[in-house]
Amino acid sequence: SNDHASLPALNASQNIKSGLLEHRDREIDVLVDLLRYYRKALKQYASTYPDPPAGVNIKQLLESFSGESKNLSFDKQELFAEFVKDYEPAKGIDEQQATIKTKYQKARQLADLASKYRQEIKRDKAVMDENGSEELRVAVTKSMKSYKSAVRELKTIKDEVEDLQLCVDS
């Protein structure tokens, strides 16, 4: 008999969950339609303006789609209006993207520097093998330390960029 008493509560819980799932599915449908429209508009924009302006404001883009949402059914228009009103862009994404760009530039510089050291090492080793100069041996050792340091720093920056990119992408 205790099982029968919990049956109405279980049905009510299932009805609530079912309602939430239906609401979520409607929101997903709206967002999928908007994503399709956005992709189409983005392709059109990219063909017109190959170099997009920096710092595109997502909130403004969403609001600009509000006029286009008239092509959606009434309930989807309402859901979209609610989504735009409540949408809060992730804070810090722009800063993280700027940090990624800066770190990427530094990584390029380090890669160029490591390449330069590697070339110096090869060149000096070839000359050193010919004449056995102690001065060149010291130069090669110094270049190898510099090369290893640059590669270590490059790996560190690579890891930092990957971590930041994961944060931005999620």
Backbone bond lengths (Angstrom), bond angles and torsions (degrees), N, CA, C in turn:
res aa  C-N    CA-C-N  psi(-1)  N-CA   C-N-CA  omega(-1)  CA-C   N-CA-C  phi
1 S - - - 1.455 - - 1.512 110.67 -
2 N 1.329 117.35 -29.83 1.466 121.74 176.62 1.525 110.17 -64.60
3 D 1.360 115.88 -33.75 1.459 120.38 178.55 1.523 110.63 -66.40
4 H 1.331 116.12 -37.02 1.458 119.64 -179.50 1.524 111.61 -69.97
5 A 1.328 117.61 -30.63 1.471 121.29 179.47 1.516 110.96 -70.05
6 S 1.320 117.63 -32.41 1.462 119.93 -178.57 1.520 111.92 -83.73
7 L 1.326 118.52 -10.24 1.455 122.30 -178.84 1.526 112.68 -61.74
8 P 1.346 121.35 -46.69 1.471 120.34 177.88 1.528 112.02 -62.39
9 A 1.315 117.54 -37.61 1.464 120.38 178.76 1.524 110.25 -65.59
10 L 1.320 115.80 -38.57 1.460 120.75 178.55 1.525 110.34 -65.90
11 N 1.328 117.25 -43.10 1.465 121.08 177.85 1.525 110.86 -63.40
12 A 1.312 118.09 -41.14 1.467 121.76 178.84 1.527 109.85 -63.60
13 S 1.314 116.60 -42.33 1.459 120.93 178.28 1.524 110.90 -63.03
14 Q 1.338 115.81 -41.89 1.464 119.90 178.21 1.527 110.98 -64.72
15 N 1.342 116.87 -38.91 1.465 120.52 178.88 1.521 111.23 -64.38
16 I 1.321 116.10 -39.87 1.473 120.25 178.37 1.527 109.85 -64.57
17 K 1.316 115.64 -46.83 1.470 119.96 179.69 1.520 110.78 -63.22
18 S 1.322 116.25 -40.73 1.458 120.39 178.98 1.532 110.50 -63.02
19 G 1.326 116.31 -41.50 1.468 120.81 177.96 1.520 111.56 -63.96
20 L 1.329 115.82 -41.66 1.466 119.59 178.09 1.529 111.34 -64.63
21 L 1.315 116.43 -40.40 1.461 120.02 178.20 1.530 111.39 -64.56
22 E 1.332 116.88 -41.74 1.464 120.11 177.74 1.528 110.44 -62.99
23 H 1.314 116.46 -42.89 1.475 120.79 177.98 1.531 110.28 -61.37
24 R 1.335 115.96 -44.90 1.462 120.18 178.92 1.526 110.76 -61.40
25 D 1.327 116.83 -42.69 1.461 121.23 179.96 1.525 111.00 -62.58
26 R 1.342 117.10 -39.38 1.472 119.97 177.05 1.517 110.66 -64.22
27 E 1.333 116.59 -42.16 1.468 120.06 178.18 1.522 110.98 -63.01
28 I 1.320 116.46 -40.96 1.463 120.34 178.69 1.525 110.16 -62.99
29 D 1.332 116.56 -43.02 1.464 119.52 178.37 1.530 111.13 -58.57
30 V 1.318 116.48 -43.32 1.470 120.89 178.64 1.522 110.06 -61.70
31 L 1.312 115.83 -47.43 1.461 119.37 -177.32 1.522 111.90 -67.26
32 V 1.318 117.69 -35.08 1.467 120.33 176.96 1.525 110.00 -65.04
33 D 1.334 116.67 -44.50 1.464 119.83 176.97 1.529 110.71 -59.85
34 L 1.318 115.62 -43.02 1.464 119.45 -179.78 1.528 111.13 -67.27
35 L 1.310 116.75 -38.02 1.461 120.28 178.24 1.522 110.06 -62.54
36 R 1.318 116.66 -42.82 1.473 119.64 177.01 1.525 110.23 -60.27
37 Y 1.331 115.96 -46.33 1.458 119.56 179.20 1.524 110.36 -62.57
38 Y 1.326 116.79 -43.50 1.460 121.46 -178.93 1.521 110.89 -61.28
39 R 1.329 116.82 -44.09 1.470 119.86 179.05 1.524 110.75 -60.78
40 K 1.330 115.61 -43.11 1.464 120.18 179.17 1.537 109.66 -62.82
41 A 1.320 116.23 -45.95 1.471 120.43 179.97 1.522 111.02 -65.59
42 L 1.326 116.70 -37.35 1.461 120.88 -179.98 1.526 110.83 -65.82
43 K 1.327 117.30 -42.07 1.468 120.62 176.66 1.520 110.19 -61.51
44 Q 1.322 115.71 -42.82 1.466 120.52 178.97 1.530 110.03 -64.20
45 Y 1.313 116.96 -43.42 1.463 121.86 179.69 1.524 110.45 -64.50
46 A 1.343 116.24 -43.88 1.466 120.41 -178.27 1.519 111.34 -64.35
47 S 1.328 117.21 -34.11 1.461 118.64 178.78 1.524 111.03 -73.02
48 T 1.332 116.90 -28.24 1.463 120.92 178.42 1.520 111.67 -83.04
49 Y 1.340 116.14 -43.36 1.464 122.44 -177.95 1.525 109.14 -123.86
50 P 1.341 118.00 93.59 1.456 119.02 -176.55 1.523 114.26 -63.98
51 D 1.327 118.56 -27.12 1.462 121.56 179.83 1.518 108.87 -111.09
52 P 1.356 118.08 94.37 1.468 120.42 -177.48 1.525 110.99 -65.52
53 P 1.327 117.00 150.54 1.464 119.81 179.32 1.518 110.98 -66.48
54 A 1.326 115.55 148.72 1.464 120.43 179.18 1.521 109.41 -71.97
55 G 1.308 116.33 150.44 1.464 121.58 174.55 1.511 114.25 69.94
56 V 1.330 118.10 44.78 1.457 120.98 178.02 1.525 107.99 -63.96
57 N 1.312 117.25 129.58 1.449 122.80 -176.78 1.527 109.35 -89.55
58 I 1.320 116.65 112.72 1.465 122.26 -176.45 1.530 110.58 -62.20
59 K 1.322 116.95 -40.66 1.475 120.22 -179.68 1.528 110.14 -59.46
60 Q 1.344 116.69 -43.39 1.463 120.00 178.71 1.523 111.19 -65.70
61 L 1.326 116.59 -38.83 1.464 119.28 177.56 1.531 110.44 -61.58
62 L 1.322 116.39 -45.27 1.460 119.45 179.47 1.525 110.88 -61.22
63 E 1.334 115.79 -43.06 1.459 118.90 179.83 1.524 110.88 -64.89
64 S 1.336 116.93 -33.61 1.465 119.28 179.13 1.530 110.49 -68.21
65 F 1.338 117.05 -26.13 1.456 119.93 177.27 1.523 111.68 -76.86
66 S 1.319 117.87 -13.10 1.465 120.43 -178.40 1.515 110.86 -55.82
67 G 1.320 116.57 -40.44 1.460 119.79 177.94 1.511 111.33 -63.26
68 E 1.318 116.87 -35.67 1.463 121.24 -179.81 1.521 111.66 -75.51
69 S 1.324 117.05 -18.37 1.458 119.14 -177.76 1.522 111.43 -69.25
70 K 1.310 118.54 -7.43 1.467 121.82 178.27 1.531 110.29 -64.35
71 N 1.336 117.03 -19.76 1.465 120.63 177.20 1.530 110.99 -75.09
72 L 1.324 116.87 -11.13 1.461 121.60 -178.88 1.522 109.56 -88.00
73 S 1.318 115.37 162.20 1.457 119.33 176.05 1.534 109.11 -66.16
74 F 1.318 116.83 163.88 1.462 121.60 -175.35 1.521 112.01 -57.77
75 D 1.337 117.56 -46.16 1.468 119.40 -178.74 1.525 111.16 -65.71
76 K 1.327 117.50 -34.52 1.460 120.21 177.24 1.532 110.37 -70.22
77 Q 1.336 117.01 -35.83 1.470 120.10 176.33 1.522 110.30 -61.64
78 E 1.335 116.27 -43.70 1.464 120.17 178.76 1.523 111.46 -62.74
79 L 1.331 116.33 -45.42 1.462 120.03 178.91 1.523 111.27 -62.84
80 F 1.325 116.04 -40.68 1.457 119.24 179.67 1.529 110.28 -65.44
81 A 1.327 117.83 -43.58 1.465 121.00 178.57 1.528 110.11 -59.72
82 E 1.323 116.74 -41.10 1.459 121.15 178.48 1.534 110.41 -65.21
83 F 1.323 115.89 -42.39 1.464 120.18 179.35 1.527 110.41 -61.96
84 V 1.329 117.73 -46.69 1.469 121.01 -179.20 1.519 110.46 -62.19
85 K 1.335 115.97 -41.32 1.466 119.94 -179.37 1.525 110.98 -63.11
86 D 1.323 116.40 -42.29 1.459 121.13 -175.99 1.517 113.81 -88.60
87 Y 1.337 117.45 -10.57 1.462 119.77 -175.09 1.518 109.91 -64.34
88 E 1.295 114.45 127.96 1.465 120.94 177.00 1.522 106.88 -125.97
89 P 1.323 117.31 108.24 1.465 117.85 -178.30 1.527 110.92 -60.25
90 A 1.315 114.44 148.19 1.462 120.03 179.46 1.525 109.27 -61.55
91 K 1.297 115.29 123.46 1.463 119.65 -178.64 1.522 108.91 -73.37
92 G 1.285 115.44 143.52 1.452 120.44 174.91 1.515 115.38 89.99
93 I 1.326 118.05 -6.76 1.465 119.22 -178.42 1.526 109.86 -64.03
94 D 1.333 116.23 -43.74 1.471 118.86 179.61 1.523 110.82 -60.88
95 E 1.337 116.28 -41.61 1.465 119.35 179.10 1.528 110.65 -65.27
96 Q 1.324 116.60 -40.35 1.461 119.98 179.22 1.527 110.74 -65.25
97 Q 1.328 116.62 -39.74 1.459 119.43 178.73 1.522 110.40 -66.03
98 A 1.327 117.82 -38.65 1.469 120.97 177.22 1.528 110.08 -65.17
99 T 1.327 116.56 -40.08 1.470 120.76 178.08 1.527 110.02 -64.15
100 I 1.329 116.91 -42.01 1.463 121.06 177.82 1.523 109.80 -59.57
101 K 1.321 116.09 -45.64 1.465 120.40 -179.24 1.533 110.55 -61.12
102 T 1.332 117.13 -44.53 1.467 121.40 179.37 1.526 110.77 -62.78
103 K 1.322 115.99 -46.03 1.469 120.02 -179.59 1.527 110.74 -65.68
104 Y 1.307 116.81 -35.91 1.459 120.33 178.45 1.531 110.38 -64.64
105 Q 1.332 116.58 -41.62 1.466 120.24 176.83 1.529 110.78 -62.54
106 K 1.324 116.36 -42.50 1.465 119.91 178.69 1.529 110.14 -64.64
107 A 1.328 116.80 -38.89 1.462 120.71 178.43 1.529 110.53 -62.96
108 R 1.325 117.38 -39.44 1.473 120.42 177.46 1.529 110.26 -61.99
109 Q 1.331 115.54 -43.77 1.468 119.65 179.25 1.528 110.46 -62.47
110 L 1.329 116.81 -43.66 1.462 120.40 178.56 1.530 111.70 -64.32
111 A 1.323 116.71 -38.72 1.463 120.08 178.57 1.528 110.28 -63.89
112 D 1.331 115.87 -41.69 1.466 119.62 177.02 1.521 110.77 -63.27
113 L 1.328 116.14 -41.66 1.463 120.99 179.67 1.533 110.74 -65.23
114 A 1.321 117.28 -43.64 1.469 121.25 178.60 1.530 109.91 -62.21
115 S 1.311 116.92 -40.41 1.462 120.81 178.04 1.528 110.78 -62.74
116 K 1.336 115.62 -41.67 1.471 120.37 178.22 1.529 110.22 -61.58
117 Y 1.339 116.76 -45.37 1.475 120.40 178.70 1.525 110.82 -62.15
118 R 1.332 117.04 -41.60 1.463 120.93 -179.44 1.533 110.20 -61.92
119 Q 1.328 116.38 -42.05 1.469 120.21 178.30 1.527 111.08 -64.91
120 E 1.339 116.69 -41.42 1.468 120.54 177.77 1.526 110.79 -61.43
121 I 1.323 116.23 -42.67 1.468 120.76 -179.47 1.529 109.90 -61.70
122 K 1.335 116.86 -47.84 1.466 120.34 179.85 1.527 111.04 -59.87
123 R 1.331 115.66 -46.48 1.462 120.48 -178.68 1.534 110.61 -62.14
124 D 1.342 116.23 -49.38 1.465 120.32 -177.77 1.528 112.04 -65.67
125 K 1.339 117.35 -35.84 1.470 119.82 178.49 1.521 110.72 -65.11
126 A 1.332 115.99 -40.11 1.467 119.67 179.81 1.531 110.36 -62.58
127 V 1.333 116.47 -43.87 1.462 120.72 179.39 1.524 109.77 -68.68
128 M 1.321 116.90 -40.47 1.463 121.81 -178.44 1.533 110.42 -63.41
129 D 1.337 117.48 -38.30 1.466 120.73 178.69 1.522 111.02 -63.31
130 E 1.334 116.08 -30.71 1.468 120.08 -179.74 1.521 112.36 -75.21
131 N 1.345 117.19 -43.35 1.470 118.04 -174.31 1.532 115.14 -119.64
132 G 1.333 119.20 -7.07 1.463 121.98 175.38 1.522 114.30 64.87
133 S 1.310 118.72 29.75 1.467 123.49 -177.08 1.523 111.46 -66.85
134 E 1.317 116.56 130.46 1.469 122.72 176.90 1.521 109.60 -67.00
135 E 1.315 115.88 -35.54 1.478 120.87 179.75 1.531 110.22 -61.52
136 L 1.319 116.96 -41.65 1.469 120.54 177.75 1.527 111.41 -69.25
137 R 1.328 116.20 -35.31 1.464 120.03 178.23 1.532 109.61 -60.84
138 V 1.334 117.04 -42.74 1.467 122.02 177.66 1.532 110.01 -64.32
139 A 1.325 116.41 -42.20 1.468 120.86 179.39 1.524 111.18 -63.30
140 V 1.338 116.76 -41.11 1.469 120.87 179.11 1.525 109.78 -65.16
141 T 1.317 116.84 -44.02 1.466 120.52 179.25 1.526 110.60 -60.32
142 K 1.323 115.82 -43.94 1.474 120.53 179.22 1.528 110.38 -63.86
143 S 1.327 117.02 -44.47 1.468 120.81 179.22 1.527 111.08 -63.63
144 M 1.336 116.90 -37.72 1.465 120.02 179.45 1.525 111.28 -65.47
145 K 1.333 116.81 -40.28 1.473 120.00 177.43 1.526 109.98 -63.77
146 S 1.324 116.53 -44.28 1.468 120.86 179.41 1.527 110.30 -63.29
147 Y 1.327 116.67 -42.04 1.458 121.76 179.55 1.535 110.29 -61.85
148 K 1.322 116.94 -47.93 1.467 121.04 -179.70 1.518 111.52 -62.48
149 S 1.330 116.32 -39.32 1.466 120.71 177.91 1.527 110.65 -63.57
150 A 1.331 116.91 -44.97 1.469 120.90 179.66 1.529 110.38 -63.27
151 V 1.318 117.51 -41.48 1.470 120.88 179.76 1.526 110.89 -65.64
152 R 1.338 117.07 -41.14 1.477 120.54 177.20 1.530 110.62 -60.40
153 E 1.330 115.86 -47.46 1.466 120.11 179.97 1.533 110.36 -63.94
154 L 1.314 116.39 -37.99 1.463 120.97 177.97 1.529 110.92 -62.07
155 K 1.324 117.42 -42.64 1.464 121.17 178.11 1.526 110.98 -64.47
156 T 1.330 117.07 -39.23 1.465 121.04 178.29 1.522 110.73 -62.47
157 I 1.333 115.56 -45.83 1.468 119.69 179.80 1.526 110.16 -64.43
158 K 1.327 116.69 -39.68 1.472 120.59 178.24 1.525 110.50 -58.24
159 D 1.325 116.91 -45.35 1.467 120.68 178.26 1.523 111.59 -62.91
160 E 1.343 116.65 -42.17 1.468 120.29 179.10 1.525 110.81 -63.00
161 V 1.331 116.92 -43.36 1.463 120.51 179.65 1.523 110.42 -63.53
162 E 1.328 117.19 -42.66 1.469 119.97 178.88 1.522 111.19 -62.24
163 D 1.328 117.68 -41.35 1.470 121.11 178.18 1.521 110.96 -63.61
164 L 1.327 116.42 -46.02 1.467 120.05 178.63 1.521 110.82 -62.82
165 Q 1.319 117.11 -40.58 1.465 120.52 -179.95 1.527 110.68 -63.75
166 L 1.327 117.15 -38.57 1.457 120.25 176.63 1.527 110.58 -61.78
167 C 1.341 116.29 -41.96 1.473 120.33 178.57 1.521 110.86 -63.03
168 V 1.317 116.66 -42.62 1.470 121.16 -178.65 1.526 109.85 -67.26
169 D 1.327 116.85 -41.71 1.466 120.87 -176.64 1.520 113.49 -72.10
170 S 1.340 117.02 -24.83 1.469 118.29 -176.66 1.501 112.04 -89.27
